[in-house]
């Protein structure tokens, strides 16, 4: 019988505290290794190709840094508004602009998850990437609410400049699809993928 | 009903004539786009990580060059002898050295196949990579046979310096696993992967 100590390590290739919390909620034990890649969108690259490529490149980068067994989970989340990717706002002006754009309207949040296995079981995928898309409709928040939210400093490490789970601002009126996807890691998709790649939680 | 014309294009990201022939034998119609990537093995990179990475990077490279629908198939094949990757020999001396190394002994041939879909169906993988490994045992060919084979020019575009299907040299005594894998594209694995990604042959 295999004991827990026999199990190869699970590595989260992300420095996002939200992803760490979501993964912990699955009862997984894991270590964290921050990927170091160029995260810029290429000229003409469609949003869904872009998010997929980043999650794959993060996984490859971290895989190069670990010992010879393990499973790497990498993810990238983008906010798409009318086919334009909204990244993390660099300053208050950009955050204000994004939150104006999104107000009262529908946009998409897409996370690409990549699993790459260093332990290679015959007949199982050695790399697997899936996209999860959630339609998010924002409520009609006021300019004053935007300014108060920006003053908390919360928008600056978040794609699209907001956190769905922020209790005071609470900017989202309605979602269609995975909620955890909007936080940063779609747990339903991840659960399916772990099964496909042969990882027992 | 969908007609054949509705079907998004299938793109083979490889310039290998063997892969083209094997794919044709499946009855697939496809176009060819040659990937342009750095094919060098990184320092300390294990052979199976290396072949996986190349197949993924080829797929990403070609995906950037195609219109907005389609399925990209990329593959990379390596020959592994005692955990060392044998690439394509650059000259007759290197080909001779490789064929001496392999003579009368067992080595592994590994192909990584990556499928990346530009058409994204919900609930299907958007990128999928599998490895196929075949154990190959060479026969005890003579030095004269090696020289005659090198003189045909056949070894120089082949990993490990040989083609299993070369009728005169016919260097392989025995295989365990997929034969088409040794030629360059394991058709059994490919068939399964096309099913997983939702592509009807």
Interface residues (C-beta under 8 A of the other chain):
Chain A: X42 X45 X46 X48 X49 X52 X53 X56 X60 X63 X64 X68 X112 X114 X116 X118 X120 X122 X124 X125 X126 X127 X128 X129 X130 X131 X133 X196
Chain B: X42 X45 X46 X48 X49 X52 X53 X56 X60 X63 X64 X68 X112 X114 X116 X118 X120 X122 X124 X125 X126 X127 X128 X129 X130 X131 X133 X196
